[in-house]
């Protein structure tokens, strides 16, 4: 069973792509718990957050070193942590 992501710190905005009236996609670096990184097999992860203008969002974790992709479900991320990531993304997105 995959570990539950229940903390993340030091969020840093990296870059953004905006599709007008459709979505904003953001790359965000952060500090993940070491146990979580070992469990998902990543060493240099970053968050790939998609915010949809009509509502909804998606969080993916991509490892820069290996190009591995992990798409955690909302059930795998503690709600406060999930909201922290989405709020941070919205403050840096052009359409939000």
N, C-alpha and C positions, 0 to 999 in steps of 0.2 A: 504494500500500500504506500502510496506517495505521501510524503510529509506535507503538512498543512503550512502554507506561507502565512505566518502571523506577525511578521515584522519586516520592515524595510526602512532604510534611512538614507540620508544624504542624497536625496533626489536632485539631479542636475539635468536641465534641459540641454539637449544636444542639437537637434535639428527638427524641421517640420516640413511636410508637404501638404498643401491645401488644395482640394478639389472643390471649387466654388459651388456652394449650395448642395454639396454632397457629403463630404467628410474632411476631417483633418487627421493626418497621421504624424505621430511624433516619436522621436527616438529619445529615450530618457535613460541616463545611467543612474545607478543606485548601488548601495551596499546591501547585499543579501545576507541572510544568516548562512554561515559556512556549512552547517548540516544540510540545509536545503540544497545548496549548490552541489554537494557531494551526491545527494539523492537523485538529482536530475542530470548529473554528469556534465556540469558546466564549470568553466573556470573564469571566463570573461563575459558575463551576461550583460545584456541591456534590455530595457523594456521597449517594446514596439506597441504603442497605444493608438488605436483607431477610435475616433469620436465621430459618430454619425449625426449630421445636422437634424435629421428627422427623429432623433432619439436613438439611444443605444450606444454601446461601446464594446471594445474588445481589447484584451491585454494578451500579448504574446511575449515570450522571453526567448531571445536569440543569443547564442553564444558566439562572440566575435572570433574566438580562437578556432572553433571547430565548425561553425555555421550550423550547429544543431538548433532545432526549433522545439520549443515546449509551449503548448497552449493550455494553460491551466483553466479548469472550469471555475465558475464563481464559487462553487462549493469547496474548492481547494485553496481559496484565499480568504483569510479572515475579513469580515465585512468592513471593519475600520481601516485595515490596510488597503483593501480594494478602493474604498472611497478616497483615501489619501492620495493614491496614485491617480485616480480619475480627476480629482479636484486640481492636483498639480498640473496635469495635462491640459485641463480647461483653461487654467490661468495663462498658459503659453500658446494656446491655439488661436488662430486668427478669427475663426467664426464663433467663438464661444465667450 
